[in-house]
């Protein structure tokens, strides 16, 4: 009697990264408290089961609304239905923070520091990066950019 998920793995195959979970557990406890390996494994299993429970209820909420994609609202409703209403405000705040961080990343790109560049600044930065790349390709020496008019010294 093993329920199968969409990709064909049983619930027992689902897990969370052990190192990440161990780090989270340690961060939540005072520094002088240690947690036995068996207790860590049990906490990880509880987290997996909690995620499965919320996912399943979210899916049911989604189906009742005749939707095909679970939306954040479905997860919040699932928390309420399952009796975890006191967490909704905190979960929603985390969701909003994630949304803002994601929008910043998508809007600003990987290397953006949040400040807008003028076209001239962007061109200068691009030229600097090209020069650094050329220097790396030519054996690591960074050639200083000299004006073209200085080449007349030999004549």
C-alpha positions as CSV (number, residue, x, y, z in Angstrom):
1,X,0.0,0.0,0.0
2,X,2.6,2.5,-1.1
3,X,1.1,5.7,-2.6
4,X,3.1,6.7,-5.7
5,X,3.7,10.3,-6.6
6,X,3.8,11.8,-10.1
7,X,7.3,10.8,-11.0
8,X,6.9,7.2,-9.8
9,X,8.7,7.3,-6.5
10,X,7.2,6.2,-3.3
11,X,6.8,8.6,-0.3
12,X,9.7,6.7,1.4
13,X,12.0,7.8,-1.5
14,X,11.3,11.5,-0.8
15,X,13.7,13.2,1.5
16,X,15.3,16.5,2.3
17,X,19.1,17.3,2.1
18,X,20.5,16.0,5.3
19,X,23.3,18.6,5.6
20,X,20.9,21.5,5.1
21,X,18.4,20.0,7.6
22,X,21.2,19.4,10.1
23,X,22.3,23.0,9.7
24,X,18.7,24.3,10.2
25,X,18.3,22.1,13.3
26,X,21.5,23.4,14.8
27,X,20.6,27.0,14.1
28,X,17.3,26.6,16.0
29,X,18.9,25.3,19.2
30,X,21.2,26.9,21.8
31,X,24.9,26.2,21.1
32,X,25.3,23.9,24.1
33,X,22.5,21.5,22.9
34,X,23.4,18.5,20.9
35,X,21.0,16.3,18.9
36,X,21.5,12.6,18.4
37,X,21.7,11.3,14.8
38,X,18.5,9.3,15.3
39,X,16.7,12.4,16.5
40,X,17.9,14.4,13.5
41,X,16.7,11.6,11.2
42,X,13.3,11.6,12.9
43,X,13.0,15.4,12.6
44,X,13.9,15.1,8.9
45,X,11.2,12.4,8.4
46,X,8.7,14.6,10.2
47,X,9.5,17.5,7.9
48,X,9.1,15.3,4.8
49,X,5.7,14.1,6.2
50,X,4.6,17.7,6.9
51,X,5.5,18.7,3.4
52,X,3.6,15.7,2.0
53,X,0.6,16.6,4.2
54,X,0.5,20.3,3.1
55,X,1.1,19.3,-0.5
56,X,-1.7,16.8,-0.5
57,X,-4.2,19.2,1.1
58,X,-3.1,22.0,-1.2
59,X,-3.8,19.7,-4.2
60,X,-7.3,19.0,-2.8
61,X,-8.0,22.7,-2.4
62,X,-6.7,23.3,-5.9
63,X,-9.0,20.5,-7.3
64,X,-12.0,21.8,-5.4
65,X,-11.5,25.1,-7.2
66,X,-11.1,23.3,-10.5
67,X,-7.6,24.6,-11.0
68,X,-4.7,22.6,-12.4
69,X,-1.8,24.4,-10.7
70,X,-1.3,24.7,-7.0
71,X,-1.0,28.4,-6.2
72,X,0.3,30.0,-3.0
73,X,-3.3,30.7,-2.0
74,X,-4.0,27.0,-2.1
75,X,-1.1,26.3,0.3
76,X,-2.4,29.0,2.7
77,X,-5.9,27.6,2.6
78,X,-4.5,24.1,3.2
79,X,-2.7,25.4,6.3
80,X,-6.0,26.8,7.6
81,X,-7.9,23.6,6.9
82,X,-5.3,21.4,8.6
83,X,-5.3,23.5,11.7
84,X,-2.1,25.4,11.2
85,X,-3.8,28.8,10.9
86,X,-1.4,30.4,13.4
87,X,1.4,30.0,10.9
88,X,-0.4,31.6,7.9
89,X,0.8,35.2,8.7
90,X,4.5,34.1,9.0
91,X,4.2,31.8,5.9
92,X,2.7,34.7,3.9
93,X,5.4,37.1,5.0
94,X,8.1,34.5,3.9
95,X,6.3,34.1,0.6
96,X,6.2,37.9,0.0
97,X,9.9,38.2,0.9
98,X,10.7,35.4,-1.6
99,X,8.6,37.1,-4.2
100,X,10.5,40.4,-3.8
101,X,13.9,38.6,-3.9
102,X,12.9,36.7,-7.0
103,X,11.6,39.9,-8.7
104,X,14.9,41.7,-7.9
105,X,16.9,38.8,-9.4
106,X,14.8,38.6,-12.5
107,X,14.7,42.4,-13.0
108,X,18.3,43.1,-12.2
109,X,20.0,40.1,-13.5
110,X,22.7,38.0,-12.0
111,X,25.3,40.7,-11.6
112,X,23.0,43.6,-10.7
113,X,23.6,45.5,-7.5
114,X,20.3,47.2,-7.7
115,X,21.6,50.5,-9.1
116,X,20.8,51.4,-12.7
117,X,23.7,52.2,-15.0
118,X,23.7,54.8,-17.7
119,X,24.4,53.7,-21.2
120,X,27.9,55.2,-21.0
121,X,28.7,53.5,-17.7
122,X,27.5,50.2,-19.1
123,X,29.6,50.6,-22.3
124,X,32.7,51.5,-20.1
125,X,32.1,48.5,-17.9
126,X,31.7,46.3,-21.0
127,X,35.0,47.6,-22.4
128,X,36.8,47.0,-19.1
129,X,35.5,43.5,-18.9
130,X,36.6,42.8,-22.5
131,X,40.1,44.1,-21.7
132,X,40.3,41.9,-18.7
133,X,39.2,38.9,-20.7
134,X,41.7,39.7,-23.4
135,X,44.5,40.0,-20.8
136,X,43.6,36.6,-19.3
137,X,43.7,35.1,-22.8
138,X,47.1,36.6,-23.5
139,X,48.8,35.1,-20.6
140,X,47.6,37.2,-17.7
141,X,49.2,40.5,-18.5
142,X,46.8,43.4,-18.3
143,X,47.7,45.8,-21.1
144,X,47.2,49.4,-20.3
145,X,45.1,51.2,-22.8
146,X,47.1,53.8,-24.6
147,X,45.7,56.4,-26.9
148,X,46.3,55.7,-30.6
149,X,48.0,59.1,-31.1
150,X,51.0,58.0,-29.0
151,X,52.1,55.7,-31.8
152,X,53.7,58.5,-33.7
153,X,56.8,58.6,-31.4
154,X,58.8,56.3,-33.7
155,X,58.5,58.6,-36.8
